[in-house]
Amino acid sequence: MMRLALPLLLLLGATAGAQGGARRVAVVPIQAVSGDMTSRSGPRLTERLMSEVRGAGGLSLVTPPLEEPPPDRLAQARAGVKEAGTLRQQRDFAGAQGALDKALEGFASLASSLPNGNELADAYALRAAILYAQGKDEAASRDLVFALTLAPGRTLPLAASSPLFAQTVSRAHAALREQPRGSVRFASAPLGVAVTLDGQPVETTPVRVTGVPPGLHLWRTVLPSGEVTGGLVEVASGREAVVTIRPPGEGPGAVLAAALAGNRLDAPAVDAAVALGQTLRADLLLFGTVSLTEETGLVFDSFILAPDTRAPRRLPRITLDAELLDAGPRLRGLTSALASQGAQAGEPVALPVSPASQGAPEPRLLQVQYPVVERSEVPATPAVSAPSRAPLTPRKPLVRP
């Protein structure tokens, strides 16, 4: 999963003051404020800004040091499931449960990397079988329900390994169908992102999905920045679960990115920007949003902040075409103003403020039905209608002399 909140921060050096010292500026990736911007406008605009900074006199672009790639947690989770299966065959149920506990934690943290819930469902089914073997029937029943709801309409492979477990799965499935269903409401920053639930699309946010079977479900979405995010949501009978989708990541960079994606700049967002600037030892932070309008195409709203002042200033709004063909001269003017004026560029703003203009109303909350159609476990045998008359006596074959 891509992490754009901090790794793509750009450090710019600009000459400042009579003594010719360098003014350090951190540029935060530009955030799109609506889900209909499918061309990755934010990252593309950030790259164009980088290009203009590289070519600007008196400015130098400095990138942060490369970080070590994270360990392959998905491979670790899969290895944990395999280890649990081996320990179960050796009747080491406690060891198998411990291995599965770690594996399921890994799968949950990587939900956005899973194309569907099949692997999770198999892991929960295996843990259910292990818990049943230890007499922990209540916990086992819960895990078995999770296995069924994570991969609806799919036969659990583990059920074929034991007639007794197959009967248990069948009873759990029948009981699940009798329970009252719940709902899931998806909200997001930015608005209008397309969501999938259990592998099926459910319209764009904000949206409420009704008729959801009680249990655990996998959701996933792609943000306008190109980042893929997702997770698990537990639904209870007759209750509504709420999922709020934000740009992924941790720390002050992620907090600032989430605020900008929601088209707001308030005190907590400024505090996050200050902390980010102090961590990077930057003199100035440059951040903003890109929005889409029918009249002008793209609109770039940006701010500059000196961490020691905690007072953001709005830079002049820039209009661009959707393909950024005219971005060069306009971004060049912005970086030139920043190089010459520094922290005095732009105009002061009073918090809270909406970076992008509020021309379009907030989308109406959509309501859709749960999109997965469950298949029956055993296909019904078609009934053969009784013949309306007796069959004709077959003719004798013609024998030539």
N, C-alpha and C positions, 0 to 999 in steps of 0.2 A: 504494500500500500504506500502510495507516495505521500511524503510529508512536506508540504509546501510552506508551512507557517514559519519555520526557522531556517531550514537548510538552504533556501534560495535567497536569504537575505544578502543584500549587496552592500559592500562598504565603499563609499566614494570619498575621495580626498579632494578638497578645493582650497586654493590659496585664499587666505583671509588675513586681514590686519596689515599694518605697516611693516611688521617684521617678517612677513611671508610665511607664517605658520600654516599648517594644513588643517582644514576644517573637515572633520570626519562626519560623513552622512550615511545613515543606514536606510536603505530603500526596502520597504516591506512589500511583498508581492501584492499586486492590485487585485481586489476582490470584485467579482461580478455580483450584482444584486438581484438578478432574476434568472430562473432556470431555463428560459428560452434562448439563452446565449450558448448555443451548442458548438461554437467555433473556438472555444477556449480563449475568449477575448482577453481575460485577465492575464494569463501567462504570456500571450502574444504581445500584449501591450507592455508588460514588464520587460520582455526581451527587447522590444523596440526602444524603450527608455534606456536600457543598458547600452544598446548600440550607440545612441546619441551621446551618452555620457562618455563612452570610450573615445569618441571623436571630438569632444568639446575641449577647447583650450582651457588649461588651468584645472581640469578635473581628471582624476585618475580612478579607475575602477579596481577595487581590491575584493577578491572573493574570499570567503572564509575557508579554513583548511578542510580538506576532505575528511569525512568521518568513516570509521570502520563500518562495513555493512553489518546489519543485525544478523544474529544466527537464524537459521532456517527453522522457525518455530513450527511450521506446518509439518515438516519432516519429523521433528521431535514428537509432535502429537501423534502422528501415524505410527511411529516406532513404539510409543507408549501403548497404543491399542494392540499392536502385535505382541508386545511383551505380556500384556494382560491376558491375551488368549493362550499364550504358552503357560503362564502360571495357573490359569484355570484348569488346563488339562492335567497339570501336576497337582491339582486340588489345593493349591496355595491361594485360597480365596481372599485372604486379607491382603496379600501382596498384589493380587490382581486388581482388587478394588483401589489400592493406593496408586497403582500405575494408571488406572482409568481416571481417577480423580484429577491427576496432573494433565492427562491427555485432554480431558474435557475442558479444563481451564484454558489450555492452549488453543483448542478449537474455538472457544467462545471469543478469545481475544483476536482471532483471525477470521471472524465471521464474514467480513467483506471480501476475503480471498476465496471463499467457498462458492462454487457455481450453484450448488443446491445443498439440501440438508441431508443427503444420503449418508455421508460419512459420520456426521453427528448422530443420525438416527441409529446406525449400526453400533456406534460406541455406547449410546444409552441403552440399547437392547442388550448388549453384552454385560453392562453393569447391572441391569435388571436381573439377568440370569444368575449373576454372581451373588447378588443380594438375596435372591430367592433361595439359593443354596445355603446361605448363612441364616435363614429364618427371618430375614428382615423384609417381611412381606409388604409393609406400608411404603417403605422407601423404594422397594422394587416396583411396586405398582405405579408410583409416580414416574419413575424413569421409563417404564414401559409406555406410559401415555405420551411422554416426551418423544420417544422413538416413533410413535405412530403419527404425531402431529407435525414432526419435522419433515417427514417424507410421506405426505398423505397420498393414498392410492397406490403405494408401493408395498410389495410383500417383503417382510423382513427376512433376509437370508438365514438368520440364525434360527428362525422358526422351523426351517426344514431339517435342522439337525436333531430335533427331539420332538416326538409326538406330544409329550406332556407340555413342553414349552409352546408348541403350536396351539394347543387347546387354550393355554393361558393367554396367548396373544389374541386368539379369536374372542375370548370372553371380554378382554379389555377393550377390544375394538367395538364390540356390541354395546358395552356400557358407555363408551365414549359417544356413540351416536345418540344415546338417549339423554345425554346431559344438555342443559340449556347452553346456548352459544353466547359468546361475548363479542367485543368489537375492539378495533385498534384505530386510534386517530394519529395521523402523521402530520406534524408541523415541521417547518424547515426555515433555515436562514442560509442561503436565499430562498425565496418563495418559488414555487413552480417547478420543482425538480421531480422527475419521474421515479416512482418507487416500485419495486417488486416485492411481493410477499410470497414466501414458499415457492420462489421461482416463477411466479406469474405477475404480469404488470397490473397495477391498481390505480392508474391515473396519476395526476401530478398533485403535489402538495398545495394547499392543505386538503386532506382527504380523510374521510372516515370509512373504514372497512367493517361492514357488519356481517353477522353470521359466521364468525371465526370460531372454530372448535377450541374448547378450553385446553390449554397445553402450551408448549414452547414452539415458537415460530421464527423463521429466518427472514430478515428483510435486508434489502440492498438498494443502493442508489449511486448514480454517478453525478457529481456536482459539476457546475459550469467550468470549474478550474480543471476538470479532467480527473480529479481525485475520486477514487471509489471508496465508499464507506458503507458500513452495514453493522448488523448486530442481531441479537436475540431478544425477543419480547415474549413474556409469559402472559397469557390471557386466562382470566378466570371466568367461570360461568356467570352470565348476567352482568359482567363488569366491563368497563372500557379501559384499556391500557393506552397510554400516551407515549409516543416516541417523538422526540425533538431532534431533528437532523441538523448538525452543524459541521463546519469544516473539521477534519480530523486533526489530531495533534495535541500536544500538552504545553503548558507554560504560558508566559505572557504573549508570545507570538500568536499562539492559537486563540487566546482570549481576544486579542485585537482583531484577528482575522474573522472570528465569529461575529463580533460586533459590526464590522464593516459589511460582511455578507448580509447582515440583517438591516443594513442601511441606517445605522445609528452610530453616533459618536457621543458617548456620555462619560461621566467621571470614571467608572470602572475601566472603560476602554482606554482612557487617557492614562490611568494608573498603570495599566498593562504596557502601554507604549513607553512610559517613563522607565519601568523596570527593564523592558527590552533594550532601550537605549543605554541604560547604565550597564547592563550585562555586556553589551557590545562596545562600551566605552566610546559611544558616538556623541558628537556634538549636536547633531540634528537627525531627526527621523522623518522620512518622506513616505507617506502612505495615502491610499485613496481607494476609490471605487470606479467601476465602469458600468454604465447602464445603457439600455437600448431604448430608442425613441423612434417613432415612425417618421418624424419630420427631419431629424438631423443624422440618424444612424446611431453612432456611439457617442456617449458623453463621458468625459473623464473628469472626475472631481477629486482633487488632491489637497493634502494638508501637509504642513511642515511643523515640527515640534522640537523645541530645545528641551531636553529632559530636565534641566535645572530650573526651567521656568514653569513647566506644567501648563503652558498656555498655547494650545494649537492655533495655527493661523491658516485660513483657507487661501489656497493659491487660485489664480484665475481659471475658470472653467474652460475646458477645451472640447470642441466638437470634432469628431473624426468620422470617416466613412467606415462601413462595416468591415472592409478588408484592410484597413489601416494604411491605405495607399498614400494618404496625405499626412501621416503621423510625423514624418521626419521634421519638417520645418516647425511644426507647432510644439513638439516636444523639445526641440532645440531651443525655442524661445523660453520654455519653462526652465530648462537647466541653466540657461544663461542668466535668467533672473535670480535663480538660486545661488549661482556662483558669485554674482555681484552684490546681492542684498543679504544673503545668509538668513539668519533668524528673523530678520525684518521683512522678508518677502511676504506678500499676501496681506490679508486683512484678519484682525482678531475675530474670534467667534465666541458666542455664549453657549455653553453646554446646557442641555443636550441639543444636538443638531443632527439633521438628516443630510448625509453627504450628497446623495442624488436627489433630484427634484421629485416631488410627489405628484407627478402628472396622472399616473394610472391608479385606480382604486385597488385595494387589496383584494385578491381573488376570493370568490365565494367558496365556502367549505363544500367540497363534493362529498357525495355518499355513494358507495358502491358495495356490491355483495362480494363476499369472499370468493376469489376467482377459481379455486381448485375444486374440480368436480371429482368426488371420490368414486372409485370403482368398487364394486362388490368383490369380496375376497374369492368367492367361488362363482363362476359364471353360471347363470341360470340355464338349465337344460330346456330347450324349446319344446313345448308340448306338441305332440303329433295328433292332429285331428283324426277322428274315426272316419273310415271311408263311408261314403253315402250309399254305395251299392257293392255287391260282391264283385271281386275281380273277375275279369274275363278268363275263360279257360284258354290257355295258350294253344295255338294251332300246332298241328303236327307238321314237322318239316317236310317239305316237298321232296320226294325221292324220285329221281328220273329212272326210267327203265334202262 
